[in-house]
Amino acid sequence: MLLDVRDRRTQREDQGQAEAPPKPNKGKTIIMILFMVIVAFVIVLGGLVLFGDQVMETVAGIWEGPPYEEHAHVMPLSEFTVNLAGEGRTAFLRAEMHLAFEDGDIEQEIKDRKPEVRTEIITLLRGKTAENLAEPMEEDEEGGLEMLREEITDKLNQILVSGDVETVYFKEFVIQ
């Protein structure tokens, strides 16, 4: 039998008929594709480990949008988490804000009087309801968030003596 197969092969070669090329193995192709995907994943992961901080700073800068309006100084305040006023279900507010001002002397006063500044802001925030803060802006009226921004600015300007806060920027404002 073995001799028969060899004889047929030699007969085909003698007649000029070459054997058909072997069919590609689909299993090997899939394994090669998976291997290339894994290698690409490892390269990307390695790049993130090595350069992740730089990438995140760039992404954060893009997400924050354009710089604050033309203010000489912008000072971040730590996060505020307060219960909001209102009946029924309890609502919480988590907010992070920045104060903008022109005079650099006010920054030191804010740092020195931080407990008082935070107390005034917390008192204002706790007096608000979720519905008040969620009010949208009308054409000729201010929305709840804009009104809160002005109230905080006015209250801080009443207690600070070395300068005025021009505006308040909300970096984070979440009502739950």
N, CA and C atoms as a LAMMPS dump frame, in Angstrom:
ITEM: TIMESTEP
0
ITEM: NUMBER OF ATOMS
528
ITEM: BOX BOUNDS ff ff ff
-5.0000000000000000e+02 5.0000000000000000e+02
-5.0000000000000000e+02 5.0000000000000000e+02
-5.0000000000000000e+02 5.0000000000000000e+02
ITEM: ATOMS id mol type element x y z
1 1 1 N 0.824 -1.19 0
2 1 2 C 0 0 0
3 1 3 C 0.869 1.255 0
4 2 1 N 1.899 1.28 0.859
5 2 2 C 2.799 2.408 0.912
6 2 3 C 3.491 2.603 -0.433
7 3 1 N 3.794 1.574 -1.05
8 3 2 C 4.441 1.634 -2.348
9 3 3 C 3.508 2.234 -3.397
10 4 1 N 2.247 1.927 -3.263
11 4 2 C 1.231 2.446 -4.177
12 4 3 C 1.162 3.971 -4.136
13 5 1 N 1.196 4.568 -2.954
14 5 2 C 1.107 6.021 -2.798
15 5 3 C 2.331 6.677 -3.414
16 6 1 N 3.508 6.101 -3.161
17 6 2 C 4.731 6.668 -3.733
18 6 3 C 4.732 6.568 -5.256
19 7 1 N 4.217 5.476 -5.737
20 7 2 C 4.174 5.31 -7.194
21 7 3 C 3.266 6.35 -7.836
22 8 1 N 2.121 6.628 -7.205
23 8 2 C 1.208 7.626 -7.747
24 8 3 C 1.839 9.008 -7.737
25 9 1 N 2.55 9.314 -6.665
26 9 2 C 3.188 10.627 -6.559
27 9 3 C 4.24 10.776 -7.653
28 10 1 N 5.041 9.797 -7.824
29 10 2 C 6.076 9.883 -8.849
30 10 3 C 5.463 9.931 -10.242
31 11 1 N 4.32 9.263 -10.419
32 11 2 C 3.659 9.315 -11.712
33 11 3 C 3.165 10.737 -11.996
34 12 1 N 2.591 11.406 -10.977
35 12 2 C 2.1 12.782 -11.161
36 12 3 C 3.249 13.725 -11.451
37 13 1 N 4.356 13.556 -10.736
38 13 2 C 5.503 14.416 -10.969
39 13 3 C 6.057 14.192 -12.369
40 14 1 N 6.026 12.957 -12.771
41 14 2 C 6.514 12.656 -14.111
42 14 3 C 5.609 13.276 -15.173
43 15 1 N 4.314 13.342 -14.9
44 15 2 C 3.382 13.896 -15.859
45 15 3 C 3.348 15.424 -15.802
46 16 1 N 4.07 16.059 -14.878
47 16 2 C 4.142 17.512 -14.793
48 16 3 C 3.088 18.118 -13.868
49 17 1 N 2.37 17.288 -13.194
50 17 2 C 1.371 17.805 -12.274
51 17 3 C 2.01 17.95 -10.901
52 18 1 N 2.03 19.16 -10.406
53 18 2 C 2.581 19.389 -9.069
54 18 3 C 1.463 19.219 -8.059
55 19 1 N 1.861 18.879 -6.857
56 19 2 C 0.86 18.747 -5.788
57 19 3 C 0.29 20.117 -5.448
58 20 1 N -0.969 20.143 -5.048
59 20 2 C -1.605 21.392 -4.64
60 20 3 C -0.94 21.884 -3.357
61 21 1 N -0.77 23.213 -3.244
62 21 2 C -0.141 23.72 -2.022
63 21 3 C -1.019 23.379 -0.813
64 22 1 N -0.378 23.175 0.314
65 22 2 C -1.156 22.816 1.499
66 22 3 C -2.078 23.975 1.9
67 23 1 N -3.241 23.626 2.44
68 23 2 C -4.209 24.635 2.874
69 23 3 C -3.684 25.316 4.137
70 24 1 N -3.896 26.645 4.24
71 24 2 C -3.423 27.324 5.446
72 24 3 C -4.202 26.834 6.669
73 25 1 N -3.494 26.805 7.784
74 25 2 C -4.079 26.328 9.028
75 25 3 C -4.748 27.513 9.73
76 26 1 N -6.081 27.487 9.866
77 26 2 C -6.829 28.587 10.479
78 26 3 C -6.479 28.746 11.946
79 27 1 N -6.176 27.69 12.63
80 27 2 C -5.818 27.756 14.05
81 27 3 C -4.555 28.579 14.266
82 28 1 N -3.563 28.387 13.387
83 28 2 C -2.321 29.153 13.51
84 28 3 C -2.57 30.639 13.242
85 29 1 N -3.444 30.957 12.295
86 29 2 C -3.759 32.349 11.979
87 29 3 C -4.408 33.026 13.182
88 30 1 N -5.336 32.37 13.805
89 30 2 C -6.017 32.935 14.98
90 30 3 C -5.027 33.14 16.116
91 31 1 N -4.148 32.191 16.319
92 31 2 C -3.141 32.307 17.38
93 31 3 C -2.211 33.491 17.103
94 32 1 N -1.813 33.681 15.849
95 32 2 C -0.938 34.803 15.501
96 32 3 C -1.649 36.143 15.745
97 33 1 N -2.92 36.243 15.396
98 33 2 C -3.676 37.483 15.614
99 33 3 C -3.786 37.761 17.101
100 34 1 N -4.117 36.75 17.895
101 34 2 C -4.204 36.918 19.349
102 34 3 C -2.859 37.349 19.927
103 35 1 N -1.792 36.766 19.446
104 35 2 C -0.461 37.125 19.922
105 35 3 C -0.165 38.6 19.63
106 36 1 N -0.514 39.076 18.427
107 36 2 C -0.267 40.471 18.08
108 36 3 C -1.116 41.412 18.935
109 37 1 N -2.356 41.034 19.228
110 37 2 C -3.224 41.859 20.075
111 37 3 C -2.647 41.938 21.488
112 38 1 N -2.181 40.833 22.017
113 38 2 C -1.594 40.805 23.37
114 38 3 C -0.332 41.657 23.416
115 39 1 N 0.505 41.571 22.405
116 39 2 C 1.722 42.38 22.358
117 39 3 C 1.368 43.866 22.32
118 40 1 N 0.371 44.248 21.514
119 40 2 C -0.049 45.651 21.449
120 40 3 C -0.58 46.104 22.808
121 41 1 N -1.363 45.259 23.467
122 41 2 C -1.903 45.589 24.797
123 41 3 C -0.763 45.805 25.795
124 42 1 N 0.232 44.947 25.78
125 42 2 C 1.367 45.075 26.704
126 42 3 C 2.137 46.361 26.426
127 43 1 N 2.298 46.713 25.174
128 43 2 C 3.009 47.948 24.822
129 43 3 C 2.237 49.163 25.333
130 44 1 N 0.926 49.186 25.123
131 44 2 C 0.107 50.31 25.599
132 44 3 C 0.135 50.379 27.122
133 45 1 N -0.016 49.249 27.778
134 45 2 C 0.016 49.218 29.239
135 45 3 C 1.372 49.696 29.764
136 46 1 N 2.45 49.269 29.147
137 46 2 C 3.779 49.73 29.546
138 46 3 C 3.935 51.229 29.365
139 47 1 N 3.401 51.759 28.264
140 47 2 C 3.458 53.204 28.034
141 47 3 C 2.679 53.966 29.09
142 48 1 N 1.521 53.448 29.489
143 48 2 C 0.736 54.11 30.53
144 48 3 C 1.449 54.08 31.877
145 49 1 N 2.11 52.973 32.163
146 49 2 C 2.846 52.89 33.425
147 49 3 C 4 53.887 33.432
148 50 1 N 4.706 53.983 32.326
149 50 2 C 5.858 54.879 32.249
150 50 3 C 5.46 56.349 32.122
151 51 1 N 4.434 56.634 31.308
152 51 2 C 4.088 58.012 31
153 51 3 C 2.675 58.381 31.434
154 52 1 N 2.055 57.594 32.287
155 52 2 C 0.671 57.787 32.686
156 52 3 C 0.392 59.127 33.323
157 53 1 N 1.289 59.594 34.198
158 53 2 C 1.062 60.879 34.869
159 53 3 C 1.021 62.023 33.87
160 54 1 N 1.914 61.992 32.897
161 54 2 C 1.941 63.053 31.89
162 54 3 C 0.683 63.016 31.034
163 55 1 N 0.23 61.813 30.683
164 55 2 C -0.975 61.665 29.877
165 55 3 C -2.178 62.17 30.658
166 56 1 N -2.288 61.803 31.936
167 56 2 C -3.431 62.216 32.738
168 56 3 C -3.451 63.728 32.947
169 57 1 N -2.282 64.348 33.118
170 57 2 C -2.243 65.801 33.267
171 57 3 C -2.724 66.479 31.981
172 58 1 N -2.335 65.917 30.849
173 58 2 C -2.764 66.478 29.569
174 58 3 C -4.269 66.318 29.399
175 59 1 N -4.787 65.127 29.704
176 59 2 C -6.218 64.873 29.585
177 59 3 C -6.988 65.767 30.548
178 60 1 N -6.516 65.905 31.781
179 60 2 C -7.194 66.753 32.755
180 60 3 C -7.22 68.193 32.276
181 61 1 N -6.141 68.654 31.683
182 61 2 C -6.103 70.016 31.159
183 61 3 C -7.105 70.218 30.039
184 62 1 N -7.302 69.209 29.219
185 62 2 C -8.272 69.295 28.128
186 62 3 C -9.685 69.328 28.701
187 63 1 N -9.968 68.469 29.687
188 63 2 C -11.319 68.391 30.247
189 63 3 C -11.692 69.629 31.04
190 64 1 N -10.734 70.269 31.656
191 64 2 C -11.046 71.447 32.45
192 64 3 C -11.427 72.628 31.581
193 65 1 N -11.109 72.54 30.312
194 65 2 C -11.497 73.607 29.396
195 65 3 C -10.532 74.767 29.461
196 66 1 N -10.984 75.904 28.976
197 66 2 C -10.103 77.063 28.933
198 66 3 C -9.783 77.565 30.336
199 67 1 N -8.683 78.3 30.478
200 67 2 C -8.321 78.811 31.795
201 67 3 C -9.379 79.775 32.31
202 68 1 N -9.325 80.006 33.615
203 68 2 C -10.268 80.93 34.232
204 68 3 C -10.169 82.287 33.551
205 69 1 N -11.226 83.054 33.714
206 69 2 C -11.203 84.401 33.165
207 69 3 C -9.953 85.114 33.665
208 70 1 N -9.695 86.245 33.141
209 70 2 C -8.491 86.989 33.477
210 70 3 C -8.504 87.485 34.918
211 71 1 N -8.149 86.62 35.835
212 71 2 C -8.012 86.982 37.245
213 71 3 C -6.558 86.762 37.64
214 72 1 N -6.063 87.648 38.464
215 72 2 C -4.671 87.534 38.883
216 72 3 C -4.452 86.296 39.756
217 73 1 N -5.451 85.957 40.578
218 73 2 C -5.297 84.835 41.507
219 73 3 C -6.56 83.986 41.526
220 74 1 N -6.367 82.681 41.539
221 74 2 C -7.466 81.734 41.716
222 74 3 C -7.013 80.74 42.765
223 75 1 N -7.782 80.651 43.851
224 75 2 C -7.396 79.821 45
225 75 3 C -8.412 78.7 45.198
226 76 1 N -7.958 77.451 45.187
227 76 2 C -8.896 76.354 45.425
228 76 3 C -9.235 76.23 46.909
229 77 1 N -10.464 75.845 47.18
230 77 2 C -10.884 75.508 48.539
231 77 3 C -11.095 74.001 48.577
232 78 1 N -10.911 73.406 49.733
233 78 2 C -11.123 71.967 49.816
234 78 3 C -12.609 71.658 49.64
235 79 1 N -12.912 70.404 49.446
236 79 2 C -14.27 69.949 49.138
237 79 3 C -15.234 70.215 50.298
238 80 1 N -16.471 70.541 49.937
239 80 2 C -17.551 70.733 50.897
240 80 3 C -18.568 69.617 50.695
241 81 1 N -18.979 68.974 51.788
242 81 2 C -20.06 67.995 51.745
243 81 3 C -21.042 68.372 52.841
244 82 1 N -22.281 68.714 52.449
245 82 2 C -23.27 69.196 53.425
246 82 3 C -24.633 68.571 53.155
247 83 1 N -25.458 68.524 54.214
248 83 2 C -26.874 68.183 54.069
249 83 3 C -27.585 69.438 53.586
250 84 1 N -28.481 69.271 52.657
251 84 2 C -29.255 70.403 52.169
252 84 3 C -30.555 70.525 52.959
253 85 1 N -31.119 71.724 52.98
254 85 2 C -32.388 71.959 53.669
255 85 3 C -33.507 71.302 52.876
256 86 1 N -34.646 71.174 53.512
257 86 2 C -35.813 70.638 52.813
258 86 3 C -36.471 69.546 53.624
259 87 1 N -37.711 69.327 53.303
260 87 2 C -38.469 68.29 53.993
261 87 3 C -38.488 67.046 53.128
262 88 1 N -38.801 65.931 53.754
263 88 2 C -38.858 64.682 53.003
264 88 3 C -37.496 64.016 52.987
265 89 1 N -37.093 63.585 51.822
266 89 2 C -35.826 62.849 51.723
267 89 3 C -34.637 63.756 51.993
268 90 1 N -33.593 63.171 52.516
269 90 2 C -32.376 63.914 52.799
270 90 3 C -31.565 64.05 51.517
271 91 1 N -31.142 65.251 51.225
272 91 2 C -30.31 65.501 50.043
273 91 3 C -28.95 65.994 50.508
274 92 1 N -27.915 65.59 49.79
275 92 2 C -26.546 65.983 50.095
276 92 3 C -25.973 66.77 48.93
277 93 1 N -25.064 67.655 49.251
278 93 2 C -24.35 68.41 48.225
279 93 3 C -22.863 68.211 48.441
280 94 1 N -22.175 67.863 47.37
281 94 2 C -20.711 67.801 47.394
282 94 3 C -20.23 68.81 46.359
283 95 1 N -19.447 69.771 46.821
284 95 2 C -18.993 70.833 45.923
285 95 3 C -17.524 71.14 46.188
286 96 1 N -16.823 71.427 45.115
287 96 2 C -15.45 71.904 45.212
288 96 3 C -15.411 73.216 44.444
289 97 1 N -14.883 74.232 45.081
290 97 2 C -14.906 75.544 44.447
291 97 3 C -13.563 76.242 44.529
292 98 1 N -13.409 77.222 43.652
293 98 2 C -12.222 78.062 43.612
294 98 3 C -12.67 79.516 43.733
295 99 1 N -11.911 80.292 44.462
296 99 2 C -12.195 81.72 44.611
297 99 3 C -11.257 82.514 43.706
298 100 1 N -11.802 83.483 42.99
299 100 2 C -10.993 84.316 42.098
300 100 3 C -10.961 85.739 42.637
301 101 1 N -9.76 86.353 42.622
302 101 2 C -9.598 87.714 43.138
303 101 3 C -8.375 88.338 42.495
304 102 1 N -8.282 89.646 42.58
305 102 2 C -7.18 90.383 41.969
306 102 3 C -6.03 90.645 42.926
307 103 1 N -6.338 90.957 44.158
308 103 2 C -5.318 91.348 45.141
309 103 3 C -4.735 90.103 45.813
310 104 1 N -3.422 89.954 45.764
311 104 2 C -2.761 88.8 46.364
312 104 3 C -2.83 88.771 47.881
313 105 1 N -3.056 89.919 48.524
314 105 2 C -3.125 89.955 49.994
315 105 3 C -4.325 89.186 50.524
316 106 1 N -5.378 89.116 49.752
317 106 2 C -6.589 88.434 50.218
318 106 3 C -6.355 86.928 50.351
319 107 1 N -5.455 86.385 49.545
320 107 2 C -5.18 84.953 49.62
321 107 3 C -4.653 84.572 50.999
322 108 1 N -3.741 85.356 51.528
323 108 2 C -3.211 85.067 52.859
324 108 3 C -4.297 85.225 53.922
325 109 1 N -5.154 86.222 53.763
326 109 2 C -6.245 86.399 54.729
327 109 3 C -7.2 85.198 54.687
328 110 1 N -7.5 84.71 53.492
329 110 2 C -8.379 83.536 53.369
330 110 3 C -7.735 82.332 54.046
331 111 1 N -6.437 82.149 53.844
332 111 2 C -5.738 81.03 54.491
333 111 3 C -5.761 81.177 56.003
334 112 1 N -5.518 82.39 56.493
335 112 2 C -5.501 82.625 57.938
336 112 3 C -6.88 82.444 58.566
337 113 1 N -7.921 82.775 57.819
338 113 2 C -9.286 82.736 58.354
339 113 3 C -10.094 81.598 57.723
340 114 1 N -9.415 80.548 57.327
341 114 2 C -10.065 79.446 56.623
342 114 3 C -11.254 78.859 57.386
343 115 1 N -11.165 78.615 58.692
344 115 2 C -12.341 78.078 59.392
345 115 3 C -13.563 78.996 59.285
346 116 1 N -13.342 80.28 59.4
347 116 2 C -14.452 81.23 59.304
348 116 3 C -15.02 81.257 57.884
349 117 1 N -14.153 81.256 56.891
350 117 2 C -14.587 81.263 55.495
351 117 3 C -15.403 80.007 55.198
352 118 1 N -14.907 78.866 55.617
353 118 2 C -15.624 77.601 55.381
354 118 3 C -16.971 77.577 56.108
355 119 1 N -16.997 78.105 57.334
356 119 2 C -18.251 78.14 58.095
357 119 3 C -19.298 78.975 57.378
358 120 1 N -18.909 80.121 56.856
359 120 2 C -19.855 80.979 56.134
360 120 3 C -20.388 80.274 54.886
361 121 1 N -19.51 79.606 54.168
362 121 2 C -19.939 78.898 52.95
363 121 3 C -20.851 77.734 53.312
364 122 1 N -20.486 76.974 54.329
365 122 2 C -21.312 75.83 54.752
366 122 3 C -22.692 76.305 55.194
367 123 1 N -22.746 77.404 55.926
368 123 2 C -24.031 77.954 56.376
369 123 3 C -24.914 78.309 55.182
370 124 1 N -24.333 78.937 54.174
371 124 2 C -25.096 79.262 52.962
372 124 3 C -25.571 77.994 52.25
373 125 1 N -24.688 77.017 52.106
374 125 2 C -25.041 75.789 51.391
375 125 3 C -26.148 75.022 52.104
376 126 1 N -26.055 74.931 53.439
377 126 2 C -27.062 74.174 54.206
378 126 3 C -28.432 74.827 54.168
379 127 1 N -28.497 76.102 53.89
380 127 2 C -29.775 76.802 53.799
381 127 3 C -30.478 76.618 52.467
382 128 1 N -29.859 75.933 51.535
383 128 2 C -30.428 75.728 50.197
384 128 3 C -31.102 74.367 50.101
385 129 1 N -32.119 74.287 49.253
386 129 2 C -32.743 72.995 48.954
387 129 3 C -32.222 72.509 47.61
388 130 1 N -32.368 71.227 47.373
389 130 2 C -31.939 70.666 46.091
390 130 3 C -32.703 71.322 44.94
391 131 1 N -33.962 71.618 45.171
392 131 2 C -34.78 72.243 44.127
393 131 3 C -34.269 73.647 43.804
394 132 1 N -33.887 74.421 44.847
395 132 2 C -33.356 75.771 44.612
396 132 3 C -32.106 75.729 43.75
397 133 1 N -31.225 74.821 44.073
398 133 2 C -29.94 74.76 43.374
399 133 3 C -30.077 74.212 41.962
400 134 1 N -31.099 73.415 41.734
401 134 2 C -31.274 72.793 40.426
402 134 3 C -32.07 73.662 39.467
403 135 1 N -32.547 74.831 39.917
404 135 2 C -33.335 75.7 39.043
405 135 3 C -32.507 76.116 37.829
406 136 1 N -33.071 75.952 36.637
407 136 2 C -32.333 76.378 35.438
408 136 3 C -32.38 77.892 35.289
409 137 1 N -31.464 78.402 34.509
410 137 2 C -31.417 79.842 34.249
411 137 3 C -32.478 80.209 33.218
412 138 1 N -33.228 81.236 33.51
413 138 2 C -34.212 81.772 32.572
414 138 3 C -33.539 82.871 31.756
415 139 1 N -34.244 83.384 30.767
416 139 2 C -33.664 84.422 29.912
417 139 3 C -33.257 85.664 30.698
418 140 1 N -34.151 86.123 31.566
419 140 2 C -33.857 87.359 32.286
420 140 3 C -33.675 87.134 33.784
421 141 1 N -33.572 85.886 34.193
422 141 2 C -33.354 85.568 35.602
423 141 3 C -32.125 84.679 35.742
424 142 1 N -31.591 84.63 36.937
425 142 2 C -30.434 83.79 37.203
426 142 3 C -30.894 82.45 37.751
427 143 1 N -30.167 81.398 37.416
428 143 2 C -30.47 80.074 37.934
429 143 3 C -29.965 79.916 39.353
430 144 1 N -30.313 78.804 39.966
431 144 2 C -29.952 78.556 41.353
432 144 3 C -28.457 78.555 41.602
433 145 1 N -27.704 77.978 40.701
434 145 2 C -26.254 77.917 40.874
435 145 3 C -25.611 79.293 40.756
436 146 1 N -26.087 80.09 39.814
437 146 2 C -25.547 81.442 39.644
438 146 3 C -25.888 82.315 40.85
439 147 1 N -27.088 82.138 41.39
440 147 2 C -27.469 82.896 42.584
441 147 3 C -26.599 82.501 43.77
442 148 1 N -26.31 81.205 43.896
443 148 2 C -25.448 80.738 44.982
444 148 3 C -24.044 81.316 44.841
445 149 1 N -23.545 81.347 43.632
446 149 2 C -22.217 81.926 43.373
447 149 3 C -22.161 83.376 43.853
448 150 1 N -23.191 84.14 43.538
449 150 2 C -23.23 85.543 43.964
450 150 3 C -23.381 85.679 45.476
451 151 1 N -24.19 84.816 46.091
452 151 2 C -24.373 84.87 47.544
453 151 3 C -23.065 84.572 48.273
454 152 1 N -22.337 83.573 47.792
455 152 2 C -21.049 83.241 48.421
456 152 3 C -20.079 84.405 48.266
457 153 1 N -20.007 84.964 47.063
458 153 2 C -19.119 86.104 46.817
459 153 3 C -19.468 87.268 47.739
460 154 1 N -20.75 87.617 47.837
461 154 2 C -21.179 88.73 48.694
462 154 3 C -20.863 88.462 50.164
463 155 1 N -21.142 87.25 50.63
464 155 2 C -20.91 86.93 52.044
465 155 3 C -19.419 86.991 52.378
466 156 1 N -18.577 86.454 51.51
467 156 2 C -17.136 86.495 51.78
468 156 3 C -16.618 87.93 51.744
469 157 1 N -17.141 88.75 50.857
470 157 2 C -16.698 90.14 50.781
471 157 3 C -17.115 90.936 52.012
472 158 1 N -18.162 90.488 52.711
473 158 2 C -18.575 91.149 53.951
474 158 3 C -17.589 90.878 55.095
475 159 1 N -16.98 89.695 55.1
476 159 2 C -16.112 89.343 56.23
477 159 3 C -14.631 89.582 55.962
478 160 1 N -14.216 89.637 54.701
479 160 2 C -12.804 89.835 54.372
480 160 3 C -12.494 91.329 54.322
481 161 1 N -11.32 91.704 54.841
482 161 2 C -10.981 93.128 54.917
483 161 3 C -9.855 93.542 53.96
484 162 1 N -9.043 92.598 53.492
485 162 2 C -7.878 92.976 52.695
486 162 3 C -8.162 93.022 51.191
487 163 1 N -9.371 92.699 50.769
488 163 2 C -9.702 92.725 49.351
489 163 3 C -11.036 92.059 49.109
490 164 1 N -11.397 91.966 47.841
491 164 2 C -12.688 91.375 47.482
492 164 3 C -12.508 90.122 46.64
493 165 1 N -13.386 89.16 46.878
494 165 2 C -13.499 87.999 46.001
495 165 3 C -14.327 88.454 44.81
496 166 1 N -13.838 88.205 43.602
497 166 2 C -14.565 88.641 42.405
498 166 3 C -15.625 87.642 41.985
499 167 1 N -15.297 86.375 42.062
500 167 2 C -16.27 85.352 41.68
501 167 3 C -15.878 84.018 42.287
502 168 1 N -16.776 83.078 42.198
503 168 2 C -16.564 81.714 42.673
504 168 3 C -16.737 80.792 41.476
505 169 1 N -15.786 79.878 41.292
506 169 2 C -15.881 78.866 40.248
507 169 3 C -16.158 77.525 40.921
508 170 1 N -17.104 76.769 40.371
509 170 2 C -17.39 75.44 40.889
510 170 3 C -16.669 74.425 40.022
511 171 1 N -15.746 73.717 40.63
512 171 2 C -15.043 72.666 39.909
513 171 3 C -15.872 71.383 39.923
514 172 1 N -16.58 71.17 41.028
515 172 2 C -17.446 70.006 41.174
516 172 3 C -18.692 70.452 41.927
517 173 1 N -19.853 69.953 41.493
518 173 2 C -21.102 70.322 42.139
519 173 3 C -22.073 69.173 41.931
520 174 1 N -22.253 68.336 42.961
521 174 2 C -23.075 67.135 42.843
522 174 3 C -24.111 67.135 43.946
523 175 1 N -25.377 66.953 43.547
524 175 2 C -26.479 66.84 44.505
525 175 3 C -26.958 65.402 44.465
526 176 1 N -27.061 64.778 45.655
527 176 2 C -27.556 63.399 45.734
528 176 3 C -28.721 63.347 46.669
